[in-house]
């Protein structure tokens, strides 16, 4: 597996994202299962780490979203039990 850094350019339907890699290559990526499970949100402009297979260099999986400086944990939503 190839691991590359990139930046989210556009949010697409069905939980997919257009990501511009450091080498200026544009791919379509989706969020990994753990990111979806723990509801880690990604927005345009976020720096991400993408995992790709060498067999298909047009698709990938977002495995990590880098923390932005100054961004706190966000507001809590109600009472979860």
N, C-alpha and C positions, 0 to 999 in steps of 0.2 A: 504494500500500500504506500502511496505517496502522500506526504503531509505537507501542505502549503498554507501560507498566510494570504489573506485576502480581505476585501471590504465589501459589505453588502451595498449593492447599487439600487436594487428594485425588489419589491415584494410582489410575488406572483401568486395566483390562485393555488389552492390545494397544499398550502404549507411549504411552498417552494420559494427560492430566492435566486435572484441573479447576482452573482458574486464576481467581482473583478479581482483577479489574482495579482500578486506582486509583479509577475512577468507580463502584465497587461493582457492576459488571456481571460476571456469572459466565459463562465460556466453556469450551469443550472445546478443548484444544490438544495438539499432538504435537511431538516434538522434530525439529529440522531435520536434514538429512542429515549435515552436518559434525559436529554434536553426537553423533549416533549413531555416526558413523565413528570418532571419537576417544574414544568411550565416556565422555562427560561425563555423570555421574550427577546426577539431580535428586531431591530429597526434599521432603517436606511442609515448608512454611515458607520455602523458597528464594525469593529475589526474582529475577524473570525479566523479560526483554524479549520481548514477543509481537508478531508481525507478522500483520496481518489484512487481508483484502480488504474494501472498502466494500460489496460485494455480499452478503456473508454475515457478519453481525456476531455469530454464535454459535460460530464456529470460528476457530482461529488456529494459528500455528506458533511454537514457542519457538525464538528465534534466539540468545539469550544468557542465561547464568546468572551473576548477579553473585557475585563472590567474597565469602565470609563472613569477617569478621575473625577471626584466630586459627587458621583452618583451614589446615593444611599440605598438602603435595602428597600425603599418604597413603602407606601401605605399598606397596612394590614387590611384584609377584607373580611370583616365580620368575625363571627365566632365559629371556628372549625373544630369539630370534635372527632 
